[in-house]
Amino acid sequence: MSTIDKAELAEFTPTEVAGMADLARLELSAEELEVIGRDLSAVLDYVAELKKAPVAVGPVATATGPKNVWREDEDPYAPGVFRESLLDAAPKREGDYFKVKKILG
């Protein structure tokens, strides 16, 4: 980390980590907030170090030359063949739909 200015280092406060944990619906202790804050800072510091590495991108050569690997889309099954078995396997079902818990406002 010797090539990174101290001003460039990312430092997360426990409050910032708690905010991220809340968004991820994680319950963390004060000690975990400190540890995860240090870990996140270390990861971002390493990414900053990697950004400084010289990158040279040149032509890529292959032994066989360029080859198109795309294929035409095709439907190997008739529509609706597995619909009933999938819906029957769902924990909750409403008609032809999976019934799931409402998570957005």
C-alpha positions as CSV (number, residue, x, y, z in Angstrom):
1,M,0.0,0.0,0.0
2,S,3.0,2.2,-0.1
3,T,2.0,3.9,-3.4
4,I,-1.4,5.0,-2.1
5,D,-1.8,8.4,-0.4
6,K,-3.4,8.2,3.0
7,A,-6.0,10.6,1.7
8,E,-7.0,8.0,-0.9
9,L,-7.6,5.2,1.7
10,A,-11.3,4.3,2.2
11,E,-12.3,4.2,5.8
12,F,-15.8,3.1,6.9
13,T,-17.2,4.2,10.2
14,P,-19.3,1.8,12.2
15,T,-22.3,4.0,11.4
16,E,-21.7,3.6,7.6
17,V,-21.2,-0.2,8.0
18,A,-24.4,-0.4,10.1
19,G,-26.3,1.4,7.3
20,M,-25.0,-1.1,4.8
21,A,-25.8,-4.0,7.1
22,D,-29.3,-2.6,7.5
23,L,-29.8,-2.5,3.7
24,A,-28.6,-6.1,3.6
25,R,-31.0,-7.0,6.5
26,L,-28.0,-8.1,8.7
27,E,-27.8,-7.7,12.4
28,L,-24.2,-7.1,13.5
29,S,-22.7,-6.5,16.9
30,A,-20.5,-3.5,17.5
31,E,-17.4,-5.7,17.3
32,E,-18.6,-7.1,13.9
33,L,-19.2,-3.5,12.6
34,E,-15.6,-2.6,13.4
35,V,-14.1,-5.8,11.8
36,I,-16.3,-5.6,8.7
37,G,-15.5,-1.8,8.4
38,R,-11.7,-2.6,8.4
39,D,-12.2,-5.5,6.0
40,L,-14.2,-3.4,3.5
41,S,-11.6,-0.6,3.8
42,A,-8.9,-3.1,3.0
43,V,-10.7,-4.4,0.0
44,L,-11.3,-1.0,-1.4
45,D,-7.7,0.0,-0.8
46,Y,-6.6,-3.0,-2.7
47,V,-8.9,-2.1,-5.6
48,A,-7.4,1.4,-5.6
49,E,-3.9,-0.2,-5.8
50,L,-5.0,-2.4,-8.7
51,K,-6.3,0.6,-10.6
52,K,-2.8,2.0,-10.7
53,A,-1.4,-1.1,-12.4
54,P,-0.5,-0.6,-16.0
55,V,-2.8,-2.6,-18.3
56,A,-1.9,-3.2,-21.9
57,V,-4.6,-4.7,-24.1
58,G,-3.5,-5.9,-27.5
59,P,-4.9,-8.1,-30.2
60,V,-5.8,-11.6,-29.2
61,A,-4.7,-14.4,-31.4
62,T,-6.3,-17.8,-31.7
63,A,-5.0,-20.8,-33.5
64,T,-8.3,-21.3,-35.4
65,G,-9.2,-17.6,-36.0
66,P,-12.4,-15.9,-35.0
67,K,-15.4,-18.1,-34.6
68,N,-19.0,-17.2,-34.0
69,V,-20.2,-19.1,-31.0
70,W,-23.8,-17.8,-31.0
71,R,-26.6,-20.1,-31.9
72,E,-30.2,-19.4,-32.9
73,D,-32.6,-19.4,-30.0
74,E,-34.9,-22.4,-30.0
75,D,-37.4,-23.8,-27.6
76,P,-36.7,-27.5,-26.9
77,Y,-40.0,-27.9,-25.1
78,A,-43.5,-27.2,-26.0
79,P,-44.9,-24.1,-24.1
80,G,-46.4,-25.0,-20.8
81,V,-45.2,-28.6,-20.6
82,F,-43.7,-28.2,-17.1
83,R,-46.0,-25.4,-15.8
84,E,-48.3,-27.7,-13.7
85,S,-45.5,-29.7,-12.1
86,L,-43.6,-26.5,-11.3
87,L,-46.6,-24.8,-9.8
88,D,-47.6,-27.9,-7.8
89,A,-44.1,-27.9,-6.3
90,A,-44.4,-24.3,-5.1
91,P,-45.1,-23.7,-1.4
92,K,-48.0,-21.4,-2.3
93,R,-49.9,-21.0,-5.5
94,E,-52.6,-18.7,-6.8
95,G,-54.1,-19.8,-10.1
96,D,-51.2,-20.1,-12.6
97,Y,-48.9,-18.0,-10.5
98,F,-46.5,-18.5,-7.5
99,K,-47.8,-16.7,-4.5
100,V,-45.0,-14.9,-2.7
101,K,-44.8,-12.6,0.3
102,K,-45.1,-8.9,-0.6
103,I,-41.7,-7.2,0.0
104,L,-42.1,-3.8,-1.6
105,G,-44.3,-1.0,-0.3
